[in-house]
Amino acid sequence: MHMEALGIEPKLLLAQVVNFFIIVVVLNVLLYKPILLMLEKRKKEIREGLEYTEKMRKENEVIELKKAKIIADSRKEGQQIIQEAQKLAKVEEKHIVEEARIAAEEIIEKGKLTARQERESMLKAVRKDAVLLAVSMAKRLLSESVSADLQHKILSKTIKQIESV
């Protein structure tokens, strides 16, 4: 027994080997497998978290693209509305200016007509006053030197001449 010569006792060595395997089995069951399961679970959670993060990043990109498209469409639509409003404003401005021009022309024409009517009215009044004055003067002059019948003829002729002017 060579082992004994070396100071190794086979029974103790066997007991040590059995104890080692028992410890390995116990540690494997109590520590190693639970730690491996926990690490595998953690690895799975991290992988799922990374996948979720990537999914959210892609969704965020899609949302940002949609948002940019909506903003661009809104700006384009706003510009179209502004252009249309400007066109309508120009048309309305032309319409208002035309109405104002027509109204001004009507006012001018009415003013001219009123002035013409007032002028004619004044001329008639002046003619009437002139006729009355002439008749009055003629009566005075004629009453002293001409007969009533001749006075009447002269006055009629004079009135006709004055009225024709």
Buried (B, 14 or more C-beta within 10 A) or exposed (E): EEEEEEEEEEEEEEEEEEEEEEEEEEEEEEEEEEEEEEEEEEEEEEEEEEEEEEEEEEEEEEEEEEEEEEEEEEEEEEEEEEEEEEEEEEEEEEEEEEEEEEEEEEEEEEEEEEEEEEEEEEEEEEEEEEBEEBBEEBEEEBEEEBEEEEBEEBBEEBBEEBEEE
